[in-house]
Amino acid sequence: MTVVQNPGRLEIVFSLPGDKTRRESIMNIRSTATDQDLYDIGVAISNLLNDTLSDIRLVSTKAYAA
């Protein structure tokens, strides 16, 4: 069996007034990106937008082939 790690999506979640949230995504994140690099990117974008950062997530999938 062969396992292939597909490019992921970095999801940055911001808190907005009134218990609302906004999500921004960056596509095609390589599997070699470190957690610290992804965190630093999320924080930097949050600082540029002057929004309250709620969450940073990496969403990824794997493909399995026989």
PDBQT receptor file of N, H, CA, C and O in Angstrom, charges set to zero:
ATOM      1  N   MET A   1       0.848  -1.172   0.000  1.00  0.00    +0.000 N 
ATOM      2  CA  MET A   1       0.000   0.000   0.000  1.00  0.00    +0.000 C 
ATOM      3  C   MET A   1       0.898   1.240   0.000  1.00  0.00    +0.000 C 
ATOM      4  O   MET A   1       1.916   1.287   0.690  1.00  0.00    +0.000 OA
ATOM      5  N   THR A   2       0.502   2.230  -0.779  1.00  0.00    +0.000 N 
ATOM      6  H   THR A   2      -0.326   2.192  -1.339  1.00  0.00    +0.000 HD
ATOM      7  CA  THR A   2       1.200   3.508  -0.849  1.00  0.00    +0.000 C 
ATOM      8  C   THR A   2       0.317   4.592  -0.240  1.00  0.00    +0.000 C 
ATOM      9  O   THR A   2      -0.873   4.688  -0.540  1.00  0.00    +0.000 OA
ATOM     10  N   VAL A   3       0.924   5.404   0.618  1.00  0.00    +0.000 N 
ATOM     11  H   VAL A   3       1.891   5.326   0.862  1.00  0.00    +0.000 HD
ATOM     12  CA  VAL A   3       0.198   6.506   1.241  1.00  0.00    +0.000 C 
ATOM     13  C   VAL A   3       0.784   7.817   0.721  1.00  0.00    +0.000 C 
ATOM     14  O   VAL A   3       1.991   8.040   0.807  1.00  0.00    +0.000 OA
ATOM     15  N   VAL A   4      -0.070   8.674   0.185  1.00  0.00    +0.000 N 
ATOM     16  H   VAL A   4      -1.051   8.493   0.115  1.00  0.00    +0.000 HD
ATOM     17  CA  VAL A   4       0.365   9.967  -0.346  1.00  0.00    +0.000 C 
ATOM     18  C   VAL A   4      -0.306  11.074   0.464  1.00  0.00    +0.000 C 
ATOM     19  O   VAL A   4      -1.531  11.134   0.575  1.00  0.00    +0.000 OA
ATOM     20  N   GLN A   5       0.530  11.945   1.026  1.00  0.00    +0.000 N 
ATOM     21  H   GLN A   5       1.525  11.896   0.936  1.00  0.00    +0.000 HD
ATOM     22  CA  GLN A   5       0.013  13.096   1.772  1.00  0.00    +0.000 C 
ATOM     23  C   GLN A   5      -0.316  14.206   0.784  1.00  0.00    +0.000 C 
ATOM     24  O   GLN A   5       0.576  14.729   0.117  1.00  0.00    +0.000 OA
ATOM     25  N   ASN A   6      -1.587  14.565   0.687  1.00  0.00    +0.000 N 
ATOM     26  H   ASN A   6      -2.311  14.139   1.229  1.00  0.00    +0.000 HD
ATOM     27  CA  ASN A   6      -2.013  15.627  -0.217  1.00  0.00    +0.000 C 
ATOM     28  C   ASN A   6      -1.703  16.994   0.388  1.00  0.00    +0.000 C 
ATOM     29  O   ASN A   6      -1.609  17.122   1.609  1.00  0.00    +0.000 OA
ATOM     30  N   PRO A   7      -1.544  18.023  -0.460  1.00  0.00    +0.000 N 
ATOM     31  CA  PRO A   7      -1.353  19.373   0.084  1.00  0.00    +0.000 C 
ATOM     32  C   PRO A   7      -2.535  19.743   0.982  1.00  0.00    +0.000 C 
ATOM     33  O   PRO A   7      -3.681  19.384   0.713  1.00  0.00    +0.000 OA
ATOM     34  N   GLY A   8      -2.225  20.459   2.039  1.00  0.00    +0.000 N 
ATOM     35  H   GLY A   8      -1.294  20.750   2.258  1.00  0.00    +0.000 HD
ATOM     36  CA  GLY A   8      -3.252  20.814   3.005  1.00  0.00    +0.000 C 
ATOM     37  C   GLY A   8      -3.779  22.226   2.826  1.00  0.00    +0.000 C 
ATOM     38  O   GLY A   8      -3.438  22.934   1.878  1.00  0.00    +0.000 OA
ATOM     39  N   ARG A   9      -4.632  22.610   3.782  1.00  0.00    +0.000 N 
ATOM     40  H   ARG A   9      -4.909  22.035   4.552  1.00  0.00    +0.000 HD
ATOM     41  CA  ARG A   9      -5.226  23.945   3.786  1.00  0.00    +0.000 C 
ATOM     42  C   ARG A   9      -5.024  24.526   5.176  1.00  0.00    +0.000 C 
ATOM     43  O   ARG A   9      -5.408  23.914   6.172  1.00  0.00    +0.000 OA
ATOM     44  N   LEU A  10      -4.419  25.711   5.242  1.00  0.00    +0.000 N 
ATOM     45  H   LEU A  10      -4.106  26.208   4.433  1.00  0.00    +0.000 HD
ATOM     46  CA  LEU A  10      -4.263  26.420   6.505  1.00  0.00    +0.000 C 
ATOM     47  C   LEU A  10      -5.507  27.262   6.718  1.00  0.00    +0.000 C 
ATOM     48  O   LEU A  10      -5.824  28.135   5.911  1.00  0.00    +0.000 OA
ATOM     49  N   GLU A  11      -6.204  26.996   7.802  1.00  0.00    +0.000 N 
ATOM     50  H   GLU A  11      -5.946  26.287   8.458  1.00  0.00    +0.000 HD
ATOM     51  CA  GLU A  11      -7.440  27.710   8.108  1.00  0.00    +0.000 C 
ATOM     52  C   GLU A  11      -7.190  28.604   9.321  1.00  0.00    +0.000 C 
ATOM     53  O   GLU A  11      -6.772  28.131  10.378  1.00  0.00    +0.000 OA
ATOM     54  N   ILE A  12      -7.448  29.894   9.159  1.00  0.00    +0.000 N 
ATOM     55  H   ILE A  12      -7.788  30.279   8.301  1.00  0.00    +0.000 HD
ATOM     56  CA  ILE A  12      -7.253  30.872  10.224  1.00  0.00    +0.000 C 
ATOM     57  C   ILE A  12      -8.630  31.393  10.617  1.00  0.00    +0.000 C 
ATOM     58  O   ILE A  12      -9.374  31.901   9.778  1.00  0.00    +0.000 OA
ATOM     59  N   VAL A  13      -8.962  31.263  11.894  1.00  0.00    +0.000 N 
ATOM     60  H   VAL A  13      -8.358  30.851  12.576  1.00  0.00    +0.000 HD
ATOM     61  CA  VAL A  13     -10.290  31.646  12.383  1.00  0.00    +0.000 C 
ATOM     62  C   VAL A  13     -10.148  32.895  13.254  1.00  0.00    +0.000 C 
ATOM     63  O   VAL A  13      -9.314  32.947  14.158  1.00  0.00    +0.000 OA
ATOM     64  N   PHE A  14     -10.982  33.902  12.963  1.00  0.00    +0.000 N 
ATOM     65  H   PHE A  14     -11.659  33.860  12.228  1.00  0.00    +0.000 HD
ATOM     66  CA  PHE A  14     -10.959  35.161  13.708  1.00  0.00    +0.000 C 
ATOM     67  C   PHE A  14     -12.255  35.317  14.492  1.00  0.00    +0.000 C 
ATOM     68  O   PHE A  14     -13.326  34.937  14.020  1.00  0.00    +0.000 OA
ATOM     69  N   SER A  15     -12.150  35.873  15.682  1.00  0.00    +0.000 N 
ATOM     70  H   SER A  15     -11.280  36.182  16.066  1.00  0.00    +0.000 HD
ATOM     71  CA  SER A  15     -13.329  36.191  16.494  1.00  0.00    +0.000 C 
ATOM     72  C   SER A  15     -13.820  37.576  16.123  1.00  0.00    +0.000 C 
ATOM     73  O   SER A  15     -13.035  38.517  16.006  1.00  0.00    +0.000 OA
ATOM     74  N   LEU A  16     -15.125  37.695  15.937  1.00  0.00    +0.000 N 
ATOM     75  H   LEU A  16     -15.763  36.931  16.032  1.00  0.00    +0.000 HD
ATOM     76  CA  LEU A  16     -15.750  38.969  15.619  1.00  0.00    +0.000 C 
ATOM     77  C   LEU A  16     -16.759  39.322  16.704  1.00  0.00    +0.000 C 
ATOM     78  O   LEU A  16     -17.189  38.441  17.449  1.00  0.00    +0.000 OA
ATOM     79  N   PRO A  17     -17.141  40.577  16.807  1.00  0.00    +0.000 N 
ATOM     80  CA  PRO A  17     -18.140  40.965  17.810  1.00  0.00    +0.000 C 
ATOM     81  C   PRO A  17     -19.455  40.205  17.621  1.00  0.00    +0.000 C 
ATOM     82  O   PRO A  17     -19.832  39.855  16.502  1.00  0.00    +0.000 OA
ATOM     83  N   GLY A  18     -20.133  39.961  18.724  1.00  0.00    +0.000 N 
ATOM     84  H   GLY A  18     -19.826  40.244  19.633  1.00  0.00    +0.000 HD
ATOM     85  CA  GLY A  18     -21.427  39.286  18.659  1.00  0.00    +0.000 C 
ATOM     86  C   GLY A  18     -21.318  37.784  18.513  1.00  0.00    +0.000 C 
ATOM     87  O   GLY A  18     -22.183  37.163  17.896  1.00  0.00    +0.000 OA
ATOM     88  N   ASP A  19     -20.273  37.183  19.066  1.00  0.00    +0.000 N 
ATOM     89  H   ASP A  19     -19.570  37.687  19.567  1.00  0.00    +0.000 HD
ATOM     90  CA  ASP A  19     -20.070  35.722  18.999  1.00  0.00    +0.000 C 
ATOM     91  C   ASP A  19     -20.037  35.181  17.576  1.00  0.00    +0.000 C 
ATOM     92  O   ASP A  19     -20.481  34.060  17.326  1.00  0.00    +0.000 OA
ATOM     93  N   LYS A  20     -19.515  35.970  16.646  1.00  0.00    +0.000 N 
ATOM     94  H   LYS A  20     -19.154  36.880  16.849  1.00  0.00    +0.000 HD
ATOM     95  CA  LYS A  20     -19.382  35.534  15.258  1.00  0.00    +0.000 C 
ATOM     96  C   LYS A  20     -17.919  35.217  14.978  1.00  0.00    +0.000 C 
ATOM     97  O   LYS A  20     -17.025  35.683  15.684  1.00  0.00    +0.000 OA
ATOM     98  N   THR A  21     -17.687  34.426  13.950  1.00  0.00    +0.000 N 
ATOM     99  H   THR A  21     -18.413  34.047  13.376  1.00  0.00    +0.000 HD
ATOM    100  CA  THR A  21     -16.325  34.122  13.525  1.00  0.00    +0.000 C 
ATOM    101  C   THR A  21     -16.204  34.315  12.023  1.00  0.00    +0.000 C 
ATOM    102  O   THR A  21     -17.193  34.292  11.291  1.00  0.00    +0.000 OA
ATOM    103  N   ARG A  22     -14.967  34.505  11.584  1.00  0.00    +0.000 N 
ATOM    104  H   ARG A  22     -14.163  34.524  12.178  1.00  0.00    +0.000 HD
ATOM    105  CA  ARG A  22     -14.655  34.594  10.155  1.00  0.00    +0.000 C 
ATOM    106  C   ARG A  22     -13.482  33.665   9.891  1.00  0.00    +0.000 C 
ATOM    107  O   ARG A  22     -12.539  33.609  10.680  1.00  0.00    +0.000 OA
ATOM    108  N   ARG A  23     -13.539  32.944   8.794  1.00  0.00    +0.000 N 
ATOM    109  H   ARG A  23     -14.306  32.990   8.153  1.00  0.00    +0.000 HD
ATOM    110  CA  ARG A  23     -12.471  32.012   8.436  1.00  0.00    +0.000 C 
ATOM    111  C   ARG A  23     -11.806  32.452   7.146  1.00  0.00    +0.000 C 
ATOM    112  O   ARG A  23     -12.464  32.839   6.180  1.00  0.00    +0.000 OA
ATOM    113  N   GLU A  24     -10.501  32.381   7.159  1.00  0.00    +0.000 N 
ATOM    114  H   GLU A  24      -9.967  32.066   7.944  1.00  0.00    +0.000 HD
ATOM    115  CA  GLU A  24      -9.707  32.629   5.951  1.00  0.00    +0.000 C 
ATOM    116  C   GLU A  24      -8.861  31.385   5.723  1.00  0.00    +0.000 C 
ATOM    117  O   GLU A  24      -8.384  30.775   6.681  1.00  0.00    +0.000 OA
ATOM    118  N   SER A  25      -8.670  31.006   4.470  1.00  0.00    +0.000 N 
ATOM    119  H   SER A  25      -9.057  31.501   3.692  1.00  0.00    +0.000 HD
ATOM    120  CA  SER A  25      -7.911  29.794   4.156  1.00  0.00    +0.000 C 
ATOM    121  C   SER A  25      -6.793  30.088   3.177  1.00  0.00    +0.000 C 
ATOM    122  O   SER A  25      -6.914  30.940   2.296  1.00  0.00    +0.000 OA
ATOM    123  N   ILE A  26      -5.708  29.366   3.353  1.00  0.00    +0.000 N 
ATOM    124  H   ILE A  26      -5.609  28.675   4.069  1.00  0.00    +0.000 HD
ATOM    125  CA  ILE A  26      -4.590  29.384   2.416  1.00  0.00    +0.000 C 
ATOM    126  C   ILE A  26      -4.450  27.949   1.923  1.00  0.00    +0.000 C 
ATOM    127  O   ILE A  26      -4.257  27.029   2.718  1.00  0.00    +0.000 OA
ATOM    128  N   MET A  27      -4.546  27.763   0.623  1.00  0.00    +0.000 N 
ATOM    129  H   MET A  27      -4.703  28.511  -0.023  1.00  0.00    +0.000 HD
ATOM    130  CA  MET A  27      -4.537  26.429   0.031  1.00  0.00    +0.000 C 
ATOM    131  C   MET A  27      -3.115  25.975  -0.323  1.00  0.00    +0.000 C 
ATOM    132  O   MET A  27      -2.170  26.763  -0.336  1.00  0.00    +0.000 OA
ATOM    133  N   ASN A  28      -3.006  24.692  -0.606  1.00  0.00    +0.000 N 
ATOM    134  H   ASN A  28      -3.774  24.052  -0.596  1.00  0.00    +0.000 HD
ATOM    135  CA  ASN A  28      -1.775  24.048  -1.101  1.00  0.00    +0.000 C 
ATOM    136  C   ASN A  28      -0.601  24.152  -0.134  1.00  0.00    +0.000 C 
ATOM    137  O   ASN A  28       0.528  24.427  -0.542  1.00  0.00    +0.000 OA
ATOM    138  N   ILE A  29      -0.873  23.932   1.144  1.00  0.00    +0.000 N 
ATOM    139  H   ILE A  29      -1.790  23.709   1.475  1.00  0.00    +0.000 HD
ATOM    140  CA  ILE A  29       0.197  23.904   2.146  1.00  0.00    +0.000 C 
ATOM    141  C   ILE A  29       0.907  22.559   2.042  1.00  0.00    +0.000 C 
ATOM    142  O   ILE A  29       0.263  21.512   2.114  1.00  0.00    +0.000 OA
ATOM    143  N   ARG A  30       2.186  22.577   1.878  1.00  0.00    +0.000 N 
ATOM    144  H   ARG A  30       2.709  23.427   1.819  1.00  0.00    +0.000 HD
ATOM    145  CA  ARG A  30       2.951  21.333   1.727  1.00  0.00    +0.000 C 
ATOM    146  C   ARG A  30       3.058  20.600   3.063  1.00  0.00    +0.000 C 
ATOM    147  O   ARG A  30       3.059  21.210   4.132  1.00  0.00    +0.000 OA
ATOM    148  N   SER A  31       3.146  19.296   2.970  1.00  0.00    +0.000 N 
ATOM    149  H   SER A  31       3.145  18.800   2.102  1.00  0.00    +0.000 HD
ATOM    150  CA  SER A  31       3.232  18.472   4.173  1.00  0.00    +0.000 C 
ATOM    151  C   SER A  31       4.546  18.677   4.920  1.00  0.00    +0.000 C 
ATOM    152  O   SER A  31       4.662  18.274   6.077  1.00  0.00    +0.000 OA
ATOM    153  N   THR A  32       5.532  19.292   4.284  1.00  0.00    +0.000 N 
ATOM    154  H   THR A  32       5.438  19.619   3.344  1.00  0.00    +0.000 HD
ATOM    155  CA  THR A  32       6.822  19.533   4.925  1.00  0.00    +0.000 C 
ATOM    156  C   THR A  32       6.838  20.805   5.775  1.00  0.00    +0.000 C 
ATOM    157  O   THR A  32       7.813  21.065   6.480  1.00  0.00    +0.000 OA
ATOM    158  N   ALA A  33       5.769  21.597   5.713  1.00  0.00    +0.000 N 
ATOM    159  H   ALA A  33       4.977  21.386   5.140  1.00  0.00    +0.000 HD
ATOM    160  CA  ALA A  33       5.697  22.827   6.512  1.00  0.00    +0.000 C 
ATOM    161  C   ALA A  33       5.624  22.454   7.995  1.00  0.00    +0.000 C 
ATOM    162  O   ALA A  33       4.856  21.574   8.386  1.00  0.00    +0.000 OA
ATOM    163  N   THR A  34       6.422  23.125   8.805  1.00  0.00    +0.000 N 
ATOM    164  H   THR A  34       7.046  23.839   8.487  1.00  0.00    +0.000 HD
ATOM    165  CA  THR A  34       6.427  22.821  10.240  1.00  0.00    +0.000 C 
ATOM    166  C   THR A  34       5.259  23.509  10.944  1.00  0.00    +0.000 C 
ATOM    167  O   THR A  34       4.720  24.506  10.463  1.00  0.00    +0.000 OA
ATOM    168  N   ASP A  35       4.887  22.956  12.085  1.00  0.00    +0.000 N 
ATOM    169  H   ASP A  35       5.325  22.146  12.475  1.00  0.00    +0.000 HD
ATOM    170  CA  ASP A  35       3.812  23.555  12.875  1.00  0.00    +0.000 C 
ATOM    171  C   ASP A  35       4.150  24.991  13.270  1.00  0.00    +0.000 C 
ATOM    172  O   ASP A  35       3.281  25.863  13.251  1.00  0.00    +0.000 OA
ATOM    173  N   GLN A  36       5.409  25.237  13.626  1.00  0.00    +0.000 N 
ATOM    174  H   GLN A  36       6.115  24.529  13.641  1.00  0.00    +0.000 HD
ATOM    175  CA  GLN A  36       5.814  26.575  14.033  1.00  0.00    +0.000 C 
ATOM    176  C   GLN A  36       5.695  27.561  12.883  1.00  0.00    +0.000 C 
ATOM    177  O   GLN A  36       5.260  28.695  13.086  1.00  0.00    +0.000 OA
ATOM    178  N   ASP A  37       6.079  27.145  11.668  1.00  0.00    +0.000 N 
ATOM    179  H   ASP A  37       6.432  26.224  11.504  1.00  0.00    +0.000 HD
ATOM    180  CA  ASP A  37       5.953  28.015  10.496  1.00  0.00    +0.000 C 
ATOM    181  C   ASP A  37       4.494  28.377  10.241  1.00  0.00    +0.000 C 
ATOM    182  O   ASP A  37       4.174  29.533   9.966  1.00  0.00    +0.000 OA
ATOM    183  N   LEU A  38       3.611  27.382  10.334  1.00  0.00    +0.000 N 
ATOM    184  H   LEU A  38       3.872  26.443  10.558  1.00  0.00    +0.000 HD
ATOM    185  CA  LEU A  38       2.192  27.632  10.096  1.00  0.00    +0.000 C 
ATOM    186  C   LEU A  38       1.609  28.555  11.162  1.00  0.00    +0.000 C 
ATOM    187  O   LEU A  38       0.798  29.430  10.857  1.00  0.00    +0.000 OA
ATOM    188  N   TYR A  39       2.023  28.359  12.407  1.00  0.00    +0.000 N 
ATOM    189  H   TYR A  39       2.681  27.649  12.655  1.00  0.00    +0.000 HD
ATOM    190  CA  TYR A  39       1.567  29.230  13.489  1.00  0.00    +0.000 C 
ATOM    191  C   TYR A  39       2.035  30.663  13.256  1.00  0.00    +0.000 C 
ATOM    192  O   TYR A  39       1.257  31.606  13.404  1.00  0.00    +0.000 OA
ATOM    193  N   ASP A  40       3.303  30.824  12.893  1.00  0.00    +0.000 N 
ATOM    194  H   ASP A  40       3.935  30.058  12.772  1.00  0.00    +0.000 HD
ATOM    195  CA  ASP A  40       3.863  32.156  12.649  1.00  0.00    +0.000 C 
ATOM    196  C   ASP A  40       3.122  32.868  11.511  1.00  0.00    +0.000 C 
ATOM    197  O   ASP A  40       2.880  34.073  11.583  1.00  0.00    +0.000 OA
ATOM    198  N   ILE A  41       2.767  32.124  10.469  1.00  0.00    +0.000 N 
ATOM    199  H   ILE A  41       2.964  31.146  10.410  1.00  0.00    +0.000 HD
ATOM    200  CA  ILE A  41       2.023  32.711   9.356  1.00  0.00    +0.000 C 
ATOM    201  C   ILE A  41       0.649  33.177   9.816  1.00  0.00    +0.000 C 
ATOM    202  O   ILE A  41       0.218  34.280   9.481  1.00  0.00    +0.000 OA
ATOM    203  N   GLY A  42      -0.034  32.341  10.580  1.00  0.00    +0.000 N 
ATOM    204  H   GLY A  42       0.317  31.445  10.852  1.00  0.00    +0.000 HD
ATOM    205  CA  GLY A  42      -1.360  32.706  11.088  1.00  0.00    +0.000 C 
ATOM    206  C   GLY A  42      -1.328  33.939  11.961  1.00  0.00    +0.000 C 
ATOM    207  O   GLY A  42      -2.188  34.811  11.839  1.00  0.00    +0.000 OA
ATOM    208  N   VAL A  43      -0.340  34.022  12.846  1.00  0.00    +0.000 N 
ATOM    209  H   VAL A  43       0.359  33.313  12.945  1.00  0.00    +0.000 HD
ATOM    210  CA  VAL A  43      -0.210  35.184  13.728  1.00  0.00    +0.000 C 
ATOM    211  C   VAL A  43       0.129  36.439  12.920  1.00  0.00    +0.000 C 
ATOM    212  O   VAL A  43      -0.414  37.511  13.188  1.00  0.00    +0.000 OA
ATOM    213  N   ALA A  44       1.011  36.315  11.946  1.00  0.00    +0.000 N 
ATOM    214  H   ALA A  44       1.452  35.444  11.728  1.00  0.00    +0.000 HD
ATOM    215  CA  ALA A  44       1.391  37.468  11.126  1.00  0.00    +0.000 C 
ATOM    216  C   ALA A  44       0.191  38.006  10.339  1.00  0.00    +0.000 C 
ATOM    217  O   ALA A  44      -0.004  39.218  10.256  1.00  0.00    +0.000 OA
ATOM    218  N   ILE A  45      -0.601  37.117   9.771  1.00  0.00    +0.000 N 
ATOM    219  H   ILE A  45      -0.443  36.132   9.839  1.00  0.00    +0.000 HD
ATOM    220  CA  ILE A  45      -1.798  37.558   9.032  1.00  0.00    +0.000 C 
ATOM    221  C   ILE A  45      -2.786  38.217   9.981  1.00  0.00    +0.000 C 
ATOM    222  O   ILE A  45      -3.387  39.236   9.641  1.00  0.00    +0.000 OA
ATOM    223  N   SER A  46      -2.957  37.650  11.155  1.00  0.00    +0.000 N 
ATOM    224  H   SER A  46      -2.468  36.823  11.430  1.00  0.00    +0.000 HD
ATOM    225  CA  SER A  46      -3.859  38.241  12.148  1.00  0.00    +0.000 C 
ATOM    226  C   SER A  46      -3.408  39.647  12.523  1.00  0.00    +0.000 C 
ATOM    227  O   SER A  46      -4.235  40.550  12.655  1.00  0.00    +0.000 OA
ATOM    228  N   ASN A  47      -2.117  39.836  12.694  1.00  0.00    +0.000 N 
ATOM    229  H   ASN A  47      -1.446  39.103  12.587  1.00  0.00    +0.000 HD
ATOM    230  CA  ASN A  47      -1.588  41.158  13.037  1.00  0.00    +0.000 C 
ATOM    231  C   ASN A  47      -1.787  42.159  11.909  1.00  0.00    +0.000 C 
ATOM    232  O   ASN A  47      -2.077  43.329  12.158  1.00  0.00    +0.000 OA
ATOM    233  N   LEU A  48      -1.632  41.706  10.674  1.00  0.00    +0.000 N 
ATOM    234  H   LEU A  48      -1.396  40.756  10.472  1.00  0.00    +0.000 HD
ATOM    235  CA  LEU A  48      -1.844  42.600   9.532  1.00  0.00    +0.000 C 
ATOM    236  C   LEU A  48      -3.297  43.041   9.427  1.00  0.00    +0.000 C 
ATOM    237  O   LEU A  48      -3.577  44.181   9.058  1.00  0.00    +0.000 OA
ATOM    238  N   LEU A  49      -4.221  42.139   9.751  1.00  0.00    +0.000 N 
ATOM    239  H   LEU A  49      -3.993  41.213  10.051  1.00  0.00    +0.000 HD
ATOM    240  CA  LEU A  49      -5.645  42.441   9.626  1.00  0.00    +0.000 C 
ATOM    241  C   LEU A  49      -6.203  43.125  10.869  1.00  0.00    +0.000 C 
ATOM    242  O   LEU A  49      -7.330  43.621  10.855  1.00  0.00    +0.000 OA
ATOM    243  N   ASN A  50      -5.420  43.154  11.938  1.00  0.00    +0.000 N 
ATOM    244  H   ASN A  50      -4.505  42.751  11.949  1.00  0.00    +0.000 HD
ATOM    245  CA  ASN A  50      -5.867  43.759  13.198  1.00  0.00    +0.000 C 
ATOM    246  C   ASN A  50      -7.126  43.087  13.742  1.00  0.00    +0.000 C 
ATOM    247  O   ASN A  50      -7.971  43.747  14.346  1.00  0.00    +0.000 OA
ATOM    248  N   ASP A  51      -7.252  41.784  13.530  1.00  0.00    +0.000 N 
ATOM    249  H   ASP A  51      -6.565  41.248  13.039  1.00  0.00    +0.000 HD
ATOM    250  CA  ASP A  51      -8.394  41.026  14.021  1.00  0.00    +0.000 C 
ATOM    251  C   ASP A  51      -7.950  40.124  15.169  1.00  0.00    +0.000 C 
ATOM    252  O   ASP A  51      -6.765  39.825  15.315  1.00  0.00    +0.000 OA
ATOM    253  N   THR A  52      -8.909  39.698  15.977  1.00  0.00    +0.000 N 
ATOM    254  H   THR A  52      -9.872  39.941  15.859  1.00  0.00    +0.000 HD
ATOM    255  CA  THR A  52      -8.615  38.819  17.107  1.00  0.00    +0.000 C 
ATOM    256  C   THR A  52      -8.531  37.378  16.612  1.00  0.00    +0.000 C 
ATOM    257  O   THR A  52      -9.501  36.828  16.091  1.00  0.00    +0.000 OA
ATOM    258  N   LEU A  53      -7.365  36.784  16.783  1.00  0.00    +0.000 N 
ATOM    259  H   LEU A  53      -6.577  37.231  17.206  1.00  0.00    +0.000 HD
ATOM    260  CA  LEU A  53      -7.133  35.422  16.333  1.00  0.00    +0.000 C 
ATOM    261  C   LEU A  53      -7.798  34.446  17.293  1.00  0.00    +0.000 C 
ATOM    262  O   LEU A  53      -7.605  34.525  18.506  1.00  0.00    +0.000 OA
ATOM    263  N   SER A  54      -8.578  33.532  16.746  1.00  0.00    +0.000 N 
ATOM    264  H   SER A  54      -8.735  33.468  15.760  1.00  0.00    +0.000 HD
ATOM    265  CA  SER A  54      -9.268  32.541  17.558  1.00  0.00    +0.000 C 
ATOM    266  C   SER A  54      -8.625  31.171  17.434  1.00  0.00    +0.000 C 
ATOM    267  O   SER A  54      -8.466  30.470  18.433  1.00  0.00    +0.000 OA
ATOM    268  N   ASP A  55      -8.250  30.778  16.211  1.00  0.00    +0.000 N 
ATOM    269  H   ASP A  55      -8.379  31.348  15.399  1.00  0.00    +0.000 HD
ATOM    270  CA  ASP A  55      -7.762  29.425  15.986  1.00  0.00    +0.000 C 
ATOM    271  C   ASP A  55      -6.965  29.361  14.699  1.00  0.00    +0.000 C 
ATOM    272  O   ASP A  55      -7.239  30.098  13.751  1.00  0.00    +0.000 OA
ATOM    273  N   ILE A  56      -5.973  28.475  14.667  1.00  0.00    +0.000 N 
ATOM    274  H   ILE A  56      -5.750  27.876  15.437  1.00  0.00    +0.000 HD
ATOM    275  CA  ILE A  56      -5.209  28.185  13.459  1.00  0.00    +0.000 C 
ATOM    276  C   ILE A  56      -5.255  26.677  13.279  1.00  0.00    +0.000 C 
ATOM    277  O   ILE A  56      -4.906  25.930  14.194  1.00  0.00    +0.000 OA
ATOM    278  N   ARG A  57      -5.684  26.223  12.102  1.00  0.00    +0.000 N 
ATOM    279  H   ARG A  57      -5.967  26.829  11.359  1.00  0.00    +0.000 HD
ATOM    280  CA  ARG A  57      -5.840  24.785  11.856  1.00  0.00    +0.000 C 
ATOM    281  C   ARG A  57      -5.184  24.392  10.540  1.00  0.00    +0.000 C 
ATOM    282  O   ARG A  57      -5.209  25.146   9.567  1.00  0.00    +0.000 OA
ATOM    283  N   LEU A  58      -4.603  23.211  10.526  1.00  0.00    +0.000 N 
ATOM    284  H   LEU A  58      -4.582  22.599  11.316  1.00  0.00    +0.000 HD
ATOM    285  CA  LEU A  58      -4.126  22.618   9.278  1.00  0.00    +0.000 C 
ATOM    286  C   LEU A  58      -5.073  21.480   8.938  1.00  0.00    +0.000 C 
ATOM    287  O   LEU A  58      -5.219  20.530   9.706  1.00  0.00    +0.000 OA
ATOM    288  N   VAL A  59      -5.713  21.583   7.786  1.00  0.00    +0.000 N 
ATOM    289  H   VAL A  59      -5.594  22.356   7.162  1.00  0.00    +0.000 HD
ATOM    290  CA  VAL A  59      -6.636  20.555   7.314  1.00  0.00    +0.000 C 
ATOM    291  C   VAL A  59      -5.931  19.823   6.181  1.00  0.00    +0.000 C 
ATOM    292  O   VAL A  59      -5.577  20.430   5.170  1.00  0.00    +0.000 OA
ATOM    293  N   SER A  60      -5.727  18.524   6.345  1.00  0.00    +0.000 N 
ATOM    294  H   SER A  60      -6.015  18.031   7.166  1.00  0.00    +0.000 HD
ATOM    295  CA  SER A  60      -5.023  17.770   5.301  1.00  0.00    +0.000 C 
ATOM    296  C   SER A  60      -5.679  16.407   5.116  1.00  0.00    +0.000 C 
ATOM    297  O   SER A  60      -6.419  15.924   5.973  1.00  0.00    +0.000 OA
ATOM    298  N   THR A  61      -5.381  15.808   3.971  1.00  0.00    +0.000 N 
ATOM    299  H   THR A  61      -4.780  16.201   3.275  1.00  0.00    +0.000 HD
ATOM    300  CA  THR A  61      -5.907  14.486   3.653  1.00  0.00    +0.000 C 
ATOM    301  C   THR A  61      -4.792  13.605   3.127  1.00  0.00    +0.000 C 
ATOM    302  O   THR A  61      -3.762  14.089   2.658  1.00  0.00    +0.000 OA
ATOM    303  N   LYS A  62      -5.013  12.319   3.213  1.00  0.00    +0.000 N 
ATOM    304  H   LYS A  62      -5.850  11.926   3.594  1.00  0.00    +0.000 HD
ATOM    305  CA  LYS A  62      -4.070  11.344   2.656  1.00  0.00    +0.000 C 
ATOM    306  C   LYS A  62      -4.800  10.486   1.638  1.00  0.00    +0.000 C 
ATOM    307  O   LYS A  62      -5.998  10.236   1.771  1.00  0.00    +0.000 OA
ATOM    308  N   ALA A  63      -4.074  10.034   0.619  1.00  0.00    +0.000 N 
ATOM    309  H   ALA A  63      -3.101  10.237   0.511  1.00  0.00    +0.000 HD
ATOM    310  CA  ALA A  63      -4.619   9.131  -0.375  1.00  0.00    +0.000 C 
ATOM    311  C   ALA A  63      -3.922   7.773  -0.209  1.00  0.00    +0.000 C 
ATOM    312  O   ALA A  63      -2.701   7.696  -0.070  1.00  0.00    +0.000 OA
ATOM    313  N   TYR A  64      -4.714   6.728  -0.227  1.00  0.00    +0.000 N 
ATOM    314  H   TYR A  64      -5.706   6.790  -0.339  1.00  0.00    +0.000 HD
ATOM    315  CA  TYR A  64      -4.190   5.377  -0.072  1.00  0.00    +0.000 C 
ATOM    316  C   TYR A  64      -4.381   4.614  -1.387  1.00  0.00    +0.000 C 
ATOM    317  O   TYR A  64      -5.480   4.566  -1.939  1.00  0.00    +0.000 OA
ATOM    318  N   ALA A  65      -3.295   4.024  -1.872  1.00  0.00    +0.000 N 
ATOM    319  H   ALA A  65      -2.402   4.062  -1.424  1.00  0.00    +0.000 HD
ATOM    320  CA  ALA A  65      -3.364   3.258  -3.121  1.00  0.00    +0.000 C 
ATOM    321  C   ALA A  65      -2.761   1.870  -2.893  1.00  0.00    +0.000 C 
ATOM    322  O   ALA A  65      -1.753   1.717  -2.204  1.00  0.00    +0.000 OA
ATOM    323  N   ALA A  66      -3.381   0.900  -3.469  1.00  0.00    +0.000 N 
ATOM    324  H   ALA A  66      -4.200   1.024  -4.029  1.00  0.00    +0.000 HD
ATOM    325  CA  ALA A  66      -2.905  -0.482  -3.316  1.00  0.00    +0.000 C 
ATOM    326  C   ALA A  66      -1.747  -0.751  -4.236  1.00  0.00    +0.000 C 
ATOM    327  O   ALA A  66      -1.213  -1.861  -4.248  1.00  0.00    +0.000 OA
TER     328      ALA A  66
